[in-house]
Amino acid sequence: MILKITTALMLAAQLLHAQPAGAAALLEAENATISQGVVESNHPGYTGTGFVNYDNLLGSYVEWAVESSEARTVTLTLRYANGTAANRQMNVAGTVVDFPGTGAWTNWRTARLTVSLAAGTTPIRATATTANGGPNVDSLSVDEPGGVDWSTAVVESTMARHSPGALGGWGYTRGLYLWGQYLVWQRTGDPRHLRYIKDWADRFVDSSGNISHSFSNLDSMQSGNVLLALYKETGQSRYRIAAAKIRNRLNTYPRTSDGGWWHSTSDSRQGQLWADGVFMVNPFLARYGAWVAEDAFTRTEPAKQMEIYYSRLNRTSGSAAGLLYHAYDQPGGLTASWVKPSLGNTNGISWCRAIGWFGMAAIDILEIIPADHPRRAALITMLRNLVPAYATWQDPATGRWFQVVTERGNSGNWTETSCSAMYTYTISRSVERGYVDPSYQVYAERGYQGVMAKVSTGSDGRTTIVDISEGTNVDDVFGYYFNRARPVNDFHGLGAFLIMNEQMTRTR
């Protein structure tokens, strides 16, 4: 019986991403049996000598003969391009799979599924199931399932592209990425990965623990997590001393009237709370208390800050209830241009990554604080509101989430990779820890498939992740968020991907 899997329900049977070079046996489509299709070479980017352009007919197909010395389960990866806006659907070895549009016929993507081979020769046929025919098909690769460690592939690719000295300056994006690499190192134990992190940090921390930074905004504090990780793993006091500078800066850091730390001390941002900020400082402070020196401040402030921010940013009514606005500006003093007094002095827009930062911060703090912490229940309640909202606003066609979460039908909007990884991580860990019902795991699975569809491997064997929003200010118009640049392999996306992939690799 044919099992139909729509794009909205792609679960473990289908994984959209590319296989690293050399990891699989590659069978070119132009060398297969072709029915009602032609071999062409007019769209660059294919492998081999060409690709198969299906006739626009129901039943057109490409069939490969796959050899195996024994009965086994393998992973099939089809490389394809679909320059139309509509999905093109095919029956691949008994499974009906959607092949989403790739934006242009020169944009090649991959679809991956798991099948069983018999000993000897097994025909693998990809048959168009509609009158539109199939997508252009370039190749089929065959490999054992689980043969690719995507976290390691991303880390190795990033290390190959950037030496520690050229990775970038002190800032939250590099701290996010390196924290993800640290999680990978914790699993694999590869000493090169930890050495890379250390070499980067040693650019900023001298042998006495001095670090030249004023820490005048929350973003600048996020990389303190790298210092804590290095102190934990090496025992070198200089990393503890440098981390203490961030911890002590918080003693006098400015707050709103209800105690929330300003996103920045600059005049233009005084009194502002951005959902982004909770991830930049609160997990660091909780870890500092757990790994270096616990006191009343480290015990109470991380969760307290989450509650303050949540009270200002949470959307409590309508179909968007449970989501957060991007930012809030306390009345009085300078007033931001984006303030909407009728919406609680917020900007009135739910930007996807801001809400992703918030979800990950809640998860990370819950991992650190004790079971009897007086604010633990409040953090779990936040997740019990947030995860259903994530589920409500997930794009059923891709499994990802939109740049402006609530504007799914707006033609200017687009699905963003880093927030999709963050939401997937938050949902999966919430299910794992029992914060939400297990039924929400399906949304994590869909999210994972959607993120993996944005990961590919080039001819150099290095990974590429696309559709990642650049760093973003606050605004009150959709177009500002829609028009953000999407730099390839942006560190927001690389770090979020590693955090998500380590979670999903461990739990799937």
VEXRO-913418 format. One line per 2 residues: number of its first residue (from 1); for each residue x, y, z of C-alpha. Coordinates in Angstrom, 2 decimals, decimal comma. Each point is the difference from the previous one (the first is absolute). Layout:
<sites>
NUM	X:Y:Z  ...
</sites>
This chain:
<sites>
1	0,00:0,00:0,00  1,27:3,46:-0,88
3	0,46:2,27:2,99  -0,72:3,63:-0,88
5	2,09:2,54:1,87  -0,94:3,62:-0,60
7	2,41:2,84:0,56  -1,82:0,91:3,22
9	0,46:-3,51:1,38  3,57:-0,79:-1,00
11	1,26:-1,95:2,97  2,83:-2,45:0,36
13	-0,61:-1,61:-3,40  1,11:3,13:-1,85
15	2,89:2,32:0,78  0,70:2,93:-2,29
17	3,71:0,72:-0,24  3,15:-0,85:-1,92
19	2,56:-2,74:0,61  3,64:0,98:0,57
21	2,33:-0,80:-2,86  1,30:-3,55:0,06
23	-2,54:-1,21:2,56  -2,21:-1,91:-2,42
25	-0,01:-1,95:-3,26  -1,08:2,48:-2,69
27	-2,23:-1,09:-2,89  -0,54:2,62:-2,70
29	-3,52:0,41:-1,38  1,21:0,26:-3,59
31	1,37:-3,56:0,26  -3,25:-1,48:1,37
33	-3,04:-1,38:-1,83  -2,13:2,96:-1,10
35	-3,64:-0,12:-1,03  -1,60:3,16:-1,43
37	2,84:2,33:0,81  3,17:1,36:-1,61
39	3,59:0,58:1,06  0,90:3,70:-0,06
41	2,91:2,17:1,11  -1,35:3,55:-0,36
43	-0,31:0,77:3,75  3,42:0,27:1,73
45	0,78:-1,63:3,31  -0,67:-3,63:-0,90
47	2,47:-2,83:0,58  1,12:-2,44:-2,66
49	-0,86:0,85:-3,62  -3,56:1,24:0,46
51	-3,35:-0,51:1,69  -3,41:-1,44:-0,89
53	-2,81:2,38:-0,93  -3,26:-1,93:0,51
55	-2,72:0,35:-2,58  -3,01:1,73:1,53
57	-1,94:-3,24:0,22  -1,39:-2,25:2,68
59	2,16:-3,12:0,10  3,26:1,36:-1,41
61	2,90:-1,49:1,93  3,70:-0,61:0,57
63	1,07:-3,42:1,27  3,34:-1,02:1,46
65	1,24:-3,55:0,63  1,49:-0,01:3,50
67	2,34:-2,87:0,88  0,41:-1,37:3,50
69	1,88:-3,06:1,22  -2,55:-0,55:2,75
71	-3,43:1,12:1,15  0,39:3,28:1,83
73	-1,58:3,36:0,73  1,55:2,94:-1,82
75	-0,48:3,72:-0,44  -0,89:1,29:-3,46
77	0,80:3,61:-0,87  -1,48:1,48:-3,19
79	1,55:3,21:-1,27  -2,57:2,13:-1,83
81	-1,04:3,45:-1,16  -3,54:1,34:-0,25
83	-0,14:3,48:-1,48  -3,77:0,27:0,43
85	-1,89:1,29:3,02  -2,03:-3,21:0,34
87	1,12:-3,27:1,57  0,78:-2,78:-2,45
89	-0,92:-3,36:1,42  1,53:-3,40:-0,74
91	-0,38:-3,57:1,19  3,52:-1,03:1,01
93	0,34:-3,72:0,72  -3,53:-0,15:1,40
95	0,00:3,29:1,89  -1,72:3,08:-1,41
97	2,30:2,97:0,62  -0,53:3,71:-0,63
99	2,82:1,92:-1,70  -0,52:3,68:0,91
101	0,91:2,84:-2,33  3,67:0,99:0,15
103	-0,45:3,52:-1,39  1,80:-0,64:-3,28
105	0,99:-2,94:-2,18  3,62:0,69:0,88
107	-0,64:-0,37:3,74  0,64:-3,64:0,85
109	-1,33:-1,55:3,20  -0,29:-3,53:1,35
111	-2,72:-2,28:1,33  0,95:-2,87:2,25
113	-1,94:-3,11:1,06  0,69:-3,40:1,48
115	-0,81:-3,25:-1,85  0,76:-3,71:0,23
117	2,11:-1,71:-2,67  -0,08:-3,70:-0,78
119	3,18:-1,98:-0,60  0,95:0,38:-3,65
121	-1,61:2,66:-2,20  -2,85:2,21:1,14
123	-1,72:2,35:-2,49  -0,46:3,48:1,45
125	-2,52:1,91:-2,10  -0,97:3,67:0,42
127	-3,36:0,41:-1,75  -1,94:3,23:-0,53
129	-3,42:-0,24:1,66  -1,60:3,03:-1,66
131	-0,31:1,44:-3,48  2,70:2,56:0,88
133	2,62:-2,74:-0,17  2,92:-0,18:2,38
135	2,66:2,59:0,82  3,28:-0,02:-1,88
137	1,97:-2,87:1,53  3,79:0,05:0,09
139	1,04:-3,09:1,94  -0,74:-2,63:2,62
141	2,42:-0,82:2,80  -0,19:-3,07:2,23
143	1,41:-0,21:3,50  -0,56:-1,60:3,38
145	-2,43:2,10:2,12  1,64:2,10:2,67
147	3,24:0,08:-1,96  0,29:3,79:0,13
149	0,77:1,90:3,18  -1,41:3,35:-1,06
151	1,22:1,82:3,10  3,56:-1,11:-0,65
153	-0,38:0,84:-3,70  -1,06:3,58:0,82
155	2,78:0,42:2,58  2,67:-1,37:-2,36
157	-1,25:2,21:-2,82  0,03:3,10:2,19
159	3,46:-0,74:1,34  1,24:-0,49:-3,57
161	-1,45:3,35:-1,06  1,15:2,01:3,02
163	3,07:-0,30:2,17  -0,59:0,96:3,66
165	1,73:3,29:-0,76  -2,31:0,73:-2,91
167	-3,24:-1,27:1,49  -1,10:3,46:1,07
169	0,03:2,33:2,98  -1,46:-0,32:3,46
171	-3,77:-0,11:-0,38  -3,08:-2,10:0,50
173	-0,07:-1,63:-3,45  3,43:-1,55:0,45
175	-0,82:-0,91:3,57  -3,17:-1,73:-1,17
177	1,86:-1,95:-2,68  2,86:-1,00:2,32
179	-2,46:-1,14:2,66  -1,50:-2,26:-2,65
181	3,48:-1,28:-0,85  0,59:-0,61:3,71
183	-3,12:-2,18:0,11  1,36:-1,97:-2,95
185	3,35:-0,38:1,76  -1,76:-1,29:3,11
187	-1,42:-2,83:-2,10  2,94:-0,80:-2,28
189	2,99:0,92:2,17  1,99:1,19:-3,02
191	2,82:2,07:1,60  0,30:2,21:-3,10
193	-3,49:1,35:0,58  0,70:1,11:3,56
195	3,41:1,37:-0,97  -1,65:2,14:-2,67
197	-2,38:1,47:2,59  2,89:0,70:2,35
199	2,14:1,62:-2,69  -2,88:2,34:-0,85
201	-0,58:1,00:3,64  3,71:0,52:0,61
203	-0,10:2,87:-2,49  -2,01:1,96:2,59
205	1,12:-1,36:3,39  3,62:0,40:1,11
207	1,88:-2,25:2,39  -1,23:2,01:3,00
209	-3,65:-0,13:-0,99  -0,22:3,56:-1,28
211	-2,57:0,58:-2,73  -0,35:3,36:-1,70
213	-3,73:0,60:-0,14  -2,39:2,31:1,83
215	-3,04:-2,32:-0,39  -2,38:2,86:-0,65
217	-2,68:-2,17:-1,59  -1,42:-3,46:0,54
219	1,17:-1,28:-3,39  3,62:0,45:1,07
221	-0,51:-2,34:2,96  -1,10:-3,12:-1,89
223	3,53:-1,14:-0,82  0,61:-0,25:3,72
225	-1,41:-3,51:-0,38  3,15:-0,88:-1,96
227	2,12:1,21:2,92  -2,00:-2,13:2,42
229	0,34:-3,07:-2,22  3,77:0,47:-0,22
231	0,30:0,50:3,75  -2,00:-3,16:0,58
233	2,07:-2,06:-2,43  3,50:1,40:0,64
235	-0,16:1,26:3,58  2,02:3,07:-1,03
237	-0,85:2,89:2,30  0,34:2,64:-2,69
239	-3,29:-1,07:-1,58  -1,74:0,21:3,38
241	1,46:3,46:0,61  -1,14:1,24:-3,40
243	-3,49:-1,46:0,51  -0,19:1,72:3,39
245	0,31:3,36:-1,74  -3,31:-0,68:-1,76
247	-1,59:-1,32:3,18  1,08:3,07:1,98
249	-1,10:2,40:-2,73  -3,56:-1,14:0,64
251	0,14:1,40:3,54  -0,32:3,53:-1,37
253	-1,52:-0,65:-3,41  -3,05:2,28:-0,58
255	-3,52:-1,33:0,40  -3,58:0,95:-0,77
257	-2,22:1,03:2,88  -1,13:-3,61:0,44
259	3,57:-1,33:-0,01  0,61:-1,13:-3,57
261	3,49:0,51:-1,38  0,10:2,46:-2,90
263	1,02:-1,52:-3,29  2,72:2,63:-0,26
265	1,25:2,95:2,01  0,13:2,24:-3,08
267	-2,32:3,02:0,02  -2,00:-1,29:-2,95
269	-0,89:-3,24:1,82  -0,44:1,05:3,60
271	-2,96:-1,64:1,68  -0,40:-2,59:-2,77
273	-0,53:-3,73:0,52  0,62:-2,18:-3,07
275	-0,97:-3,66:0,05  3,47:-0,69:-1,46
277	1,64:1,23:3,18  -1,16:-2,77:2,28
279	2,22:-2,52:-1,81  2,97:2,34:-0,03
281	0,39:0,19:3,76  -2,29:-2,24:2,07
283	1,37:-3,47:-0,89  3,49:1,42:0,55
285	-0,90:1,27:3,46  -1,65:-3,29:0,96
287	3,07:-1,94:-1,19  2,31:2,37:1,84
289	-1,83:-0,81:3,20  0,07:-3,73:-0,67
291	3,59:-0,25:-1,24  1,87:2,82:1,74
293	-1,63:1,69:2,99  -3,63:-0,24:1,07
295	-1,65:2,74:2,01  -3,46:1,49:0,40
297	0,50:2,09:-3,14  0,86:-2,90:-2,30
299	-2,78:-2,10:1,52  -2,78:2,53:-0,44
301	0,77:2,38:-2,87  -0,05:-2,29:-3,08
303	-3,55:-1,25:0,55  -1,13:3,37:1,38
305	1,15:1,72:-3,18  -1,90:-2,53:-2,09
307	-3,20:0,78:1,90  0,44:3,76:-0,38
309	0,65:-0,22:-3,73  -2,85:-2,46:-0,46
311	-2,45:2,30:1,79  0,83:2,79:-2,47
313	0,26:-1,96:-3,24  -2,49:-2,88:0,25
315	-2,97:0,10:-2,37  -3,05:-1,02:1,99
317	-2,90:0,10:-2,45  -1,02:-0,98:-3,51
319	1,51:-2,61:-2,26  3,52:1,18:0,89
321	-0,45:-0,60:3,74  3,10:-1,62:1,43
323	2,38:1,73:-2,40  2,09:3,00:1,03
325	0,47:3,44:-1,42  3,55:0,84:-0,97
327	0,57:2,90:2,40  -1,42:2,31:2,67
329	0,91:3,61:0,87  -0,75:1,29:3,49
331	-2,02:3,24:-0,08  1,84:3,11:1,03
333	3,37:1,27:-1,17  0,86:-0,52:-3,65
335	-2,71:-1,78:-2,00  0,91:-2,36:-2,82
337	-1,52:0,69:-3,40  -1,49:-3,48:-0,09
339	-2,03:0,22:3,20  -3,70:-0,86:-0,21
341	-1,64:1,18:3,25  -3,21:-1,88:-0,82
343	2,00:-3,25:0,01  1,66:0,48:3,36
345	2,83:2,21:-1,27  1,33:-2,88:-2,10
347	0,85:0,13:-3,68  -3,08:-2,10:-0,81
349	1,86:-2,57:-2,13  1,07:-3,56:0,77
351	3,42:-0,51:-1,56  0,85:-3,66:-0,19
353	3,57:-0,07:1,34  -0,81:2,21:2,99
355	-2,54:-2,59:1,11  2,52:-2,76:-0,71
357	2,55:1,62:2,29  -2,63:0,16:2,74
359	-0,96:-3,66:-0,30  3,61:-1,18:0,09
361	0,74:2,19:3,02  -2,90:-1,51:1,93
363	1,20:-3,51:-0,85  3,61:0,70:0,92
365	-0,84:1,58:3,35  -2,26:-2,92:0,90
367	2,93:-2,33:-0,73  2,08:1,82:2,62
369	-2,22:1,11:2,89  -0,99:-2,56:2,67
371	-3,28:-1,88:0,00  -1,26:1,96:3,02
373	0,74:3,44:-1,44  -2,95:2,30:0,84
375	-0,25:1,30:-3,57  0,38:-3,34:-1,77
377	-3,76:-0,44:-0,42  -0,30:3,45:-1,58
379	2,65:-0,87:-2,61  -1,77:-3,23:-0,85
381	-3,27:1,89:-0,36  1,68:2,30:-2,51
383	1,01:-3,02:-2,07  -3,48:-1,48:0,30
385	-1,30:3,18:-1,59  2,82:0,38:-2,49
387	0,21:-3,52:-1,44  -3,69:-0,16:-1,05
389	0,44:3,43:-1,61  3,02:-1,32:-1,89
391	-2,13:-2,93:-1,16  -2,86:2,25:-1,10
393	2,23:2,17:-2,15  2,21:-2,67:-1,57
395	-0,16:0,12:-3,79  -1,75:-3,23:-1,06
397	1,71:0,04:-3,41  3,61:0,13:1,21
399	0,04:-0,75:3,74  1,79:3,30:0,59
401	-1,15:3,32:1,47  -0,32:3,36:-1,68
403	2,20:3,06:0,59  -3,08:1,83:1,30
405	-1,69:-2,94:1,66  -3,61:1,07:-0,40
407	0,21:1,10:-3,65  -0,06:-3,38:-1,73
409	-2,17:1,26:-2,86  2,07:3,09:-0,78
411	1,88:-0,41:-3,29  2,95:1,99:1,33
413	0,54:-2,34:2,92  2,36:-2,98:-0,03
415	0,88:-2,98:2,18  3,10:0,68:2,08
417	2,49:-2,75:0,89  1,52:1,10:3,32
419	-3,32:0,53:1,79  -1,30:-3,27:-1,45
421	2,98:-1,77:1,59  -0,62:1,80:3,30
423	-3,69:-0,92:0,06  0,80:-3,60:-0,88
425	2,52:-0,20:2,84  -2,39:1,57:2,50
427	-2,91:-2,26:-0,94  2,12:-3,15:0,07
429	1,59:0,75:3,38  -3,38:1,02:1,44
431	-1,42:-3,37:-1,03  3,06:-1,85:1,27
433	-0,19:1,63:3,43  -3,76:-0,44:0,28
435	-0,81:3,70:-0,05  -2,51:-0,54:-2,81
437	-1,99:-2,92:-1,36  1,91:-2,55:-2,14
439	-2,35:0,71:-2,91  2,01:3,17:-0,69
441	2,99:-2,07:-1,10  -1,48:-0,19:-3,50
443	0,55:3,76:-0,34  3,64:-0,42:0,96
445	0,35:-2,74:-2,62  -1,56:2,20:-2,66
447	2,19:2,89:1,05  3,09:-2,17:-0,23
449	-0,89:-1,10:-3,50  -0,61:3,61:-0,97
451	3,34:1,21:1,34  1,86:-2,86:-1,66
453	-1,51:1,04:-3,33  2,12:3,15:0,31
455	3,24:-1,95:0,50  2,04:-1,16:-2,97
457	3,53:-1,06:-0,87  2,08:1,46:-2,80
459	2,51:-1,64:-2,30  2,69:0,90:2,55
461	-1,75:-2,16:2,60  -0,82:2,99:2,20
463	-3,48:0,64:1,35  -2,11:3,02:-0,83
465	-3,03:1,27:1,93  -2,24:2,60:-1,63
467	-2,95:2,32:0,72  1,35:1,34:3,29
469	-0,99:3,52:0,99  2,79:2,42:0,74
471	0,07:1,80:3,35  -3,10:2,09:0,50
473	-1,00:3,17:1,77  -3,60:0,70:1,07
475	-2,68:1,51:-2,23  -3,77:0,21:-0,20
477	-0,44:-0,75:-3,72  0,02:-3,46:-1,56
479	2,11:1,10:-2,95  3,00:0,69:2,23
481	0,11:-3,65:1,06  -0,92:-1,36:-3,42
483	2,89:1,87:-1,60  2,77:-1,14:2,31
485	2,99:-1,43:-1,86  0,56:-3,76:0,05
487	3,76:-0,59:0,15  1,00:-3,58:-0,77
489	1,48:-1,86:3,00  -0,84:2,90:2,30
491	1,08:-0,88:3,54  -3,52:0,48:1,39
493	-0,99:-3,00:-2,10  3,15:-2,07:0,52
495	-0,23:0,24:3,78  -3,74:-0,63:0,14
497	0,43:-2,96:-2,33  2,63:-1,64:2,20
499	-2,08:0,45:3,15  -3,05:-1,48:-1,74
501	1,88:-2,82:-1,70  1,67:-1,16:3,19
503	-3,42:-0,17:1,66  -1,63:-1,82:-2,90
505	2,93:-2,37:-0,55  -0,20:-1,05:3,63
507	-3,76:-0,42:0,22  -1,22:-1,18:-3,40
</sites>
